Amino acid sequence: MAEITLHTERLLLRTPRLEDLDAWAAFSADPETMRYLGGVQSRSAAWRAMMCMAGSWQLQGFAMFSVIERDSGRWLGRIGPWVPADWPGTEVGWGLCAAAQGKGYAVEAATAAIDWAFDQLGWTEVIHCIDPDNRASQRVAERLGARNLRRVTLPPPHDTMTIDAWGQTREEWRQSRRLR
């Protein structure tokens, strides 16, 4: 499969590469970063998660992108379309390393990923699964024009968590993009 890349003003979104593993593992080992993303993961668990994304790219033609800062080439996190089995909808999710948070990167990358999901994948709705206590992700969702749509249950092993699905339809997204 050919590598898919998206470019924004400050970022490059591309399919994950093996060279991303060290940064991905450091991201996955950070307790604060992983607070709302299922908890801290060992390097071997981070490897499996990254390989799961790579496999999804191969088998489904989409998954989260590795987010690269264009000026430095630094891996910042993973953002993009994600629909595991039994997921409550077509999600564009995000997770950035601590050093990349609070700089508008999540909104910038998610905007490109949402455009791509609607335009290339033909999705009609995008959701963002957000823990009710995660105000930072709620603010990102709000900046994207999303609203809290419904309470959802994720598949095991996350089925004991209370999660809100924020999101919007393709038509709502396109209308809000015209107004910006």
Secondary structure as UniProt FT lines:
FT   STRAND          5..7
FT   STRAND          11..14
FT   HELIX           18..20
FT   HELIX           21..29
FT   TURN            31..38
FT   HELIX           43..60
FT   STRAND          65..69
FT   TURN            70..72
FT   STRAND          75..82
FT   TURN            85..86
FT   STRAND          91..96
FT   HELIX           98..100
FT   TURN            101..102
FT   HELIX           105..120
FT   STRAND          125..130
FT   TURN            132..133
FT   HELIX           135..143
FT   TURN            144..145
FT   STRAND          147..152
FT   TURN            156..157
FT   TURN            159..160
FT   STRAND          163..169
FT   HELIX           170..179
//
